[in-house]
Amino acid sequence: MEEKELVRLAQAGDRKALSELVKSNEQTVYNFAFKICRDKEKAENTMQETFLSMIKNLSQFSGESKLSTWLYRIVANHCMMAARSQKKYTFVEIETEDSMFDEKYLSDSTRLPDISIENNELRILLDNAISKLAPEYRLVFLLRDVEEQSTEETANITGLSVAAVKSRLHRARAFLRNELSEAFKR
């Protein structure tokens, strides 16, 4: 069944359609929450909060955008609220086994031992640099450069203007370049 039809049925109270919407978006929501929160437990909590919000507010979803875009915004809001409630911007230390840049982003040459080690070290450096970004910059960077959302979609998800998205993305990339440059000097 098509997503729009599932949304319509779920808005009318069809629990099976609602369950299918949750099931079909569960992995996307978790992955995005993990990329922002950088912690399994917080990502799971954010996923639960996101779906609770979706269930409570599904009647307000107009269908003008994809459901996933609406869910990205809910995840972003929950993560940003959690970040604001903490004294520091960083969430947790890096866990390399759950790195946001998994093997699918690396070339086939990663099977060679030396290149694999270098790619793993680079992945750790990049993850570490990303974790140092303030949440509002991390969110824009992840939406644009990792999730490959357009500038307009990112603006819609975050509630920012297109100009603000471009500005934050520019600052995030500059910060990451600087962090990686410093790491390579060591």
C-alpha positions in Angstrom: 0.0 0.0 0.0 1.2 3.5 -0.8 2.4 5.8 2.0 -0.3 8.4 1.4 -3.0 5.8 1.7 -1.4 4.4 4.9 -1.3 7.9 6.4 -4.9 8.5 5.5 -6.0 5.2 7.0 -3.9 5.8 10.2 -5.4 9.3 10.5 -8.8 7.6 10.4 -7.8 5.3 13.3 -6.6 2.2 11.4 -4.1 0.6 13.9 -2.8 -1.7 11.3 -1.9 1.2 9.0 -0.3 3.0 11.9 1.7 0.0 12.8 2.9 -0.3 9.2 4.0 3.3 9.1 6.0 2.8 12.3 7.5 -0.4 11.0 8.5 1.2 7.7 10.1 4.2 9.3 11.6 2.6 12.4 15.2 2.1 11.0 15.3 5.5 9.4 14.3 7.3 12.6 16.7 5.3 14.7 19.6 5.8 12.4 19.0 9.5 12.2 18.5 9.8 16.0 21.8 7.9 16.5 23.7 10.2 14.1 22.6 13.2 16.1 22.6 11.9 19.6 25.7 9.7 19.2 24.4 7.2 21.8 22.3 4.0 21.4 20.1 4.5 24.5 19.4 8.1 23.6 18.7 7.2 20.0 16.2 4.5 21.2 14.5 6.9 23.5 14.4 9.5 20.8 12.9 7.0 18.4 10.2 6.1 21.0 9.5 9.8 21.6 9.3 10.4 17.9 6.7 7.7 17.3 4.7 8.8 20.3 4.7 12.3 18.9 3.8 10.9 15.5 0.8 9.0 16.9 -0.4 12.0 19.0 -0.1 14.4 16.1 -0.7 12.4 12.9 -3.9 14.2 12.4 -1.9 17.4 11.9 0.3 15.9 9.2 -0.9 17.5 6.0 0.8 15.2 3.5 2.4 18.1 1.6 5.8 16.6 2.3 6.9 13.0 2.7 6.2 11.4 6.1 9.9 10.8 6.5 10.6 14.6 6.2 8.0 15.2 9.0 9.6 12.5 11.1 13.1 14.0 10.6 11.8 17.2 12.0 10.3 15.5 15.0 13.6 13.6 15.6 15.6 16.9 15.3 13.3 18.6 17.8 13.6 15.8 20.3 17.4 15.7 19.9 17.8 19.5 20.2 15.6 19.6 23.3 17.9 16.9 24.9 21.0 18.8 23.9 19.7 22.0 25.4 19.0 20.2 28.7 22.6 19.2 28.9 25.4 21.5 30.0 27.8 20.4 27.3 27.3 20.1 23.6 28.9 16.7 23.3 26.7 13.7 24.0 29.0 10.6 24.4 32.3 9.2 23.4 32.7 7.6 20.0 31.9 3.9 19.5 33.7 2.8 16.5 31.6 -0.3 15.9 28.6 1.9 15.5 30.3 4.5 13.4 27.9 6.6 11.3 30.2 5.9 8.3 29.9 2.2 8.0 31.5 0.0 5.4 28.9 0.8 2.7 30.4 4.3 2.3 33.9 2.9 1.8 35.3 1.6 -1.5 36.0 -2.1 -2.2 39.7 -1.4 -1.6 38.9 -1.5 2.2 39.5 -5.3 2.0 43.2 -4.6 1.8 44.7 -4.6 5.4 46.6 -1.3 5.2 43.8 0.6 3.5 41.3 -0.8 5.9 43.3 0.4 8.9 43.7 3.8 7.4 40.0 4.1 6.6 39.1 3.0 10.1 41.4 5.6 11.5 40.0 8.3 9.2 36.4 7.2 10.2 37.3 7.6 13.9 38.8 11.0 13.3 35.8 12.1 11.3 33.3 10.8 13.9 35.3 12.5 16.7 35.2 15.8 14.8 31.5 15.5 14.1 30.8 14.8 17.7 32.5 18.1 18.6 30.0 20.1 16.4 27.3 22.0 18.3 24.0 20.1 17.9 22.5 22.8 15.6 25.5 22.5 13.2 25.7 18.7 13.5 22.0 18.5 12.6 22.4 20.5 9.4 25.6 18.8 8.4 24.0 15.3 8.9 20.8 16.2 7.0 22.7 17.7 4.0 25.9 15.7 3.8 25.0 12.4 5.2 21.3 12.0 4.7 21.6 13.9 1.4 18.6 16.1 1.9 18.3 19.2 -0.3 18.9 22.6 1.2 15.1 23.3 1.0 14.3 20.0 2.7 16.8 20.7 5.4 15.3 24.1 6.0 11.8 22.5 6.2 13.0 19.9 8.6 14.9 22.2 10.9 12.5 25.2 10.6 15.4 27.4 9.5 15.6 29.6 6.4 17.5 28.4 3.4 20.1 31.1 4.1 20.5 29.9 7.7 20.9 26.3 6.5 23.7 27.3 4.1 25.4 29.4 6.8 25.4 26.6 9.3 26.5 24.0 6.8 29.4 26.3 5.7 30.4 26.7 9.4 30.1 23.0 10.1 32.2 22.1 7.1 34.8 24.7 8.0 35.0 23.4 11.6 35.3 19.8 10.4 38.1 20.8 7.9 39.9 22.5 10.7 39.5 19.6 13.1 40.7 17.1 10.5 43.6 19.3 9.5 44.7 19.6 13.2 44.4 15.8 13.6 46.6 15.2 10.6 49.3 17.5 11.9 49.7 15.3 15.0 
